[in-house]
Amino acid sequence: NNWLLESRLDSFSMPNRSGRASFIPSSSSYVIAPVEQGVWGYAMGVQPKRRNVSNMTKAYVDNNFLLLRRRKDAGRASTLEVVDLSLTGEQRINTQEFILEPKFEHVLVPFTTSSPNSPTPFRVCFYTAQRVNIVDQASFSIDLDKSVFEALLDLPPPAGIPHKHHPIGPNVVLKVVKLKASLYFFALNAAELDVCLKLEMKGEGFRKVRGDSSEIVIGAGKEKLLQGIVANGGDALSLHYEYLCDVKVEEAGRGAGGRGGGGGWNALFERTITNAGKKLCGVVSPPHTTAFG
């Protein structure tokens, strides 16, 4: 088994624009040219060890990977399809396995939820069983927030880490998605009424990525992000969460987003509920078995 290695130096840095991004991409995305036959491999994001005075006090960031693909013959304007997602806590090394399929161009996008004050270097190492052509691309046209949140909602859970589903009202479900040392909370509302949901959590060893503990409105027929958290300091994560849900009551001066749905980077991800979401709500929280309270 002779593995082939390609290694690239990369970094995370805050984008030079107003507002704040939820997910900050690395300086480069990595475009992997189509292969003639299937190739298995993996990528590693490796941050420098804290072994000298210059970086002894620097914290590791969460080094995540988003893997996408598009058909070779579809052209550059074709839509990129999310293949896999690797979210981790704030630890030195993260790994993303992949299978390169023939006739597809693959794109690996490293990203972080941290907000580094200065560029945070790391090395991307590709290990493949056959030689592949990898091109660094400085900027890649992709809605990173949308792609990551849709992957969290739509991709099957990792082996041994099932998603949790809590019925919180008639045809309304709280979905908890866990990937390694990250947790993301979504509300799925297949009911015909807007609902209000307040999510509170207590614990240690984590930091908030997105959302807050204010009351959030989930519109009828919508799926919406509530909160996202990441373990700080590796895989250790101790958390207790509580939720309270009720039908929405109109209040003067409040917009449709609720107190947790302001503009800028705090605007919470929302989309029309999918058929899979409707089915989940019907199974987990059928209308005749659960009432709001």
N, C-alpha and C positions, 0 to 999 in steps of 0.2 A: 504494500500500500504506500505508494510514493505520492504524498500530498504536494500540490503546487501552492506556493505562497506569493501573494501580492500584498504589499503594505503601503499605505498612504498616510501622511500626516495631515490632520484636519484640526478644526477648532470650532467652538461655539462662541458667539458674541452677540450682544443685544443689537437688534436691527436699528439702523439710524433713521428712525421715523417716529412721528408722534404716536402716542398711545402705547399700548403694551400688548405684545403677542401672547397668546396662550402657549403655543408650542413654537420654539425657536429652532429653525433648521441649522445644520452645520454649514460651514463655508462651502462645502461641495456636496452634490448628489452624485451617485455612482451609477452610470448607465452600463449595463452588461449586454453586449451584443448577442443576437440570437445564436444558438448552438445547433449543430447538426443532429445530435442525439441528446437525450436527457443527461444532465450532470447534477450530481449531488454535491453540496458543499456547505460552508457556513462562514459567517462574518463575525469578527470580534471587534468591539470598541474598547480600547485599552487606554486608561488614563495614567499619567506618570505616577510612580510611587512617591509617597510623601516621606522622603528619606534624607532631605537636606534642609538647611535653614531657609532657603528661598521659598520652598513650597510646603514646609512642615505644617503650617497652620491653614493651608488651603483645603477646603472641603471638596469631596468628590461630588460631581453632578450626576443626575440620572441620565444615562446615555442610552437612548431608545432607538429602535429601528422600525421603519415602515417600508415594506416591500411591495412594489407595484409591478404591473406588466401591461403590455399592449401588443397586438399582433404586428408582426414584421411588415406585412403587406397593407396595413391600414393607414400608414402615413403618420407624420408627427402630430397632426391635428386630432388624431383619434383619442378617445377617452382612456385614461389610465385606470386599470382595475386593481383594487387592493387585493393582494394575495395573502399577506401575513403581517402581524404586528407584534413587536416585542417591547413591552414596557417593563421597566425595572425600577428599583429604588436607587438611592444615591450610593452607588458602589463603584469600585474601580473598573470592573470588567462586565460587559454584557455580550451575549452571544445570540445570533440569529441564524438558524438553519434554513436552507432553501433547496429547492429542486428547480433547476433551470430547464424549462420545457422548450422543445424545438419550435421554431416559427414564432417565438415570442421574444421581444426585447424586455429586459427586466431593469427596474430602477430601485436602488436602495437609498433611502433618505434617512440619515442619522438626525435625531432631534432631541431637544431637552425641554423640560418644564422649568428649569432653573432660570434665574435672571443674573447672569454673571456680570460683575462690574468691569471685568477685564476679560480678554479672550481666554477661553479655557481649552488648552490643547488636549488632543487625544490622538491615538493612532487607530486607523481602520485596517484590519488584517483579513484578507480573503484566503480561505483554504478551499481548494477544489481538486477533484480527482482528475480533471483534464484541464488543459490550458484554455482560458477564456479571455476575451477582450473586454477590459474594463476601462471606461473613459470617465475622468472627473469632469463634472459640469458645474460651473460656478453658481448658476441660478437655474432652478427648474420651476416651470410654471405649474403650480399645484396649490390647491386650497388645502393646506396642511391640517388646519383645525377640522374642517369638514371630513376629510379623508380619515383622520384618526377616530373621530367620534362615530362615524358610520361603520368603521371597522369594529369598534368596540361593541356596537349594537348588533352587527350582522354576522361577524365571524363566529364559528363554533368555539366553545370554551376549550382551553388547553386540557390535555389529558390529566385527570386527577384534580382539576380545579373547576368544578361546576359553578355556573352562575347561580345566584340566589334570587328568588322571586317572592315578594311579599304582597299579598292582596291587600289593598288599602282602600278599596271602595268598589262599587259595582262596575266591573269592566275597567278597573284602574289597578295598575301593578307598579310596584317599586322594584326595579331591576338593579342588582348589584353585580358589577363585573369586576373580577379580580384577575390581574395578570402579574405573576411574580409578586413584587412588593408595591403594587399600585391598586387602588380601588376607585371605581367610578360608579356614581349613582345616577340612574335615569328613571324618569316617570313615564309610563306608557298609559295614555288615556284613550280608550276605545269607547268611552261613554259619550252621550250627546250633550253633556254639560261641562263647562269649565270647572276645574277643581283647584283648590289651594293646598299646597303641601309645605310643611315646615320640617326640615331635617336637621337634627342636632347630633353632634358626636363628641365623645370624650375619650381621652386616651393619651398615649405618648408615642414618640418615635415616628411622627409623621408631620408633614406640612401640607397646607392646602394648595392645590393647583388652580382650581376654578370653582366659582360659586361661593355661596355664603350660607349663613344660618337663618336668613330672613325668609319670610313667607314668599313662596314662588307660585305663580299661576301657570297651570298647564292647560292649554286650550283644548276644547273638545276635538278629538281626532288627531291629537299630536303626541309626539315623543320628544322629551326634553331632558337635557342634562341638568342635574341638580348640584352635584359637587364632584370634585376629583381630588384625591389625596395620594401622596407618594411617601414611602418610608424614607426618613432621613437617617443615614447611617447604616445602610445595608438592607437586610431582609427583615429585621425586627420591626414588628408593627402590632401594637396593642390598641384595640379600638372597640368602643361601645357606641352604637348609634340608636337614636329614637326618631320616630316620625309621627306627625299628626296631619290628617287630611280631612278636608271638608269641601262642600261645594262652594264655588266662588260667590261672594257677595260684592256687588259694585260699591265702590267708595269714591267720593269726589276727589279728583286730583290724582288718581292712580291710573297708570297706563296698563295696557294689556300684559306687560311683562312682569308686573308685580314688583315688590321691593327688591327682588334679586335679579331683575332683568334689565338693568340699565344699559347704556350704550358703551362704546369702546370695547376694550378687551373683556369687560365683565358681561357683555351680552351673551346670554347662555345659548348654547347650541339647541336648535329646535327644528323638527321636520314633521311632515305629515306622516301619520302612523302607517306602517306597512301592513300588508296582509299577514305576514308572520307575527307582527305585533298584535294585530287584532285577534289572531288565533290564540296567542299566548294569554291575552287578557281574558278570553272566553274560557280557557281551560283553568287558569290559576284563580280567576275571580269572576265566576259566572254571575249574572245579574241577580239571580234569585237566592244567592247564598250569603251575600255580604251587603252590609249597609254602611253608609257614611255615619261617622260619629265623632 
